[in-house]
């Protein structure tokens, strides 16, 4: 089932949505959403964006499963980074950056496995002020989400395109 979403109106209601969710499961990863729906997926990405903005590494890392991998297919080849290396890089950015801005817009959702998995196509804007320089990117990504006992987490991201914005 494919659905086009407008993320902006839902983000206006984010404060109300945040009050009903728990943080991480006893396994140390995932965010309790109860079910995998269009609304909870948009909320999930809004929470991830907020954790990046606050540079809250412990909260941010909880969104990624132990088997998480990040694939970059933007330079005529494919590069894979696994969870530990990816989160080490994120932690270094959070510790040294003056500011981090991440804004995710959900573009499309395809459910599979009776609603236990979703392939989410997102448009992501990332702006990082670090070491006196600003890096600003816009990317398109395919994000594989899964839900287990109500806990939602990211299994894999595939960056399909990226554009650098010159400041």
Beta strands, then each sheet from edge to edge (+ up, - down):
strand 1: 2-4
strand 2: 31-32
strand 3: 64-72
strand 4: 79-82
strand 5: 97-112
strand 6: 117-130
strand 7: 133-148
strand 8: 151-164
sheet 1: 1+ 5- 6+ 7- 8+ 2-
sheet 2: 1+ 5- 6+ 7- 8+ 3+ 4-
end
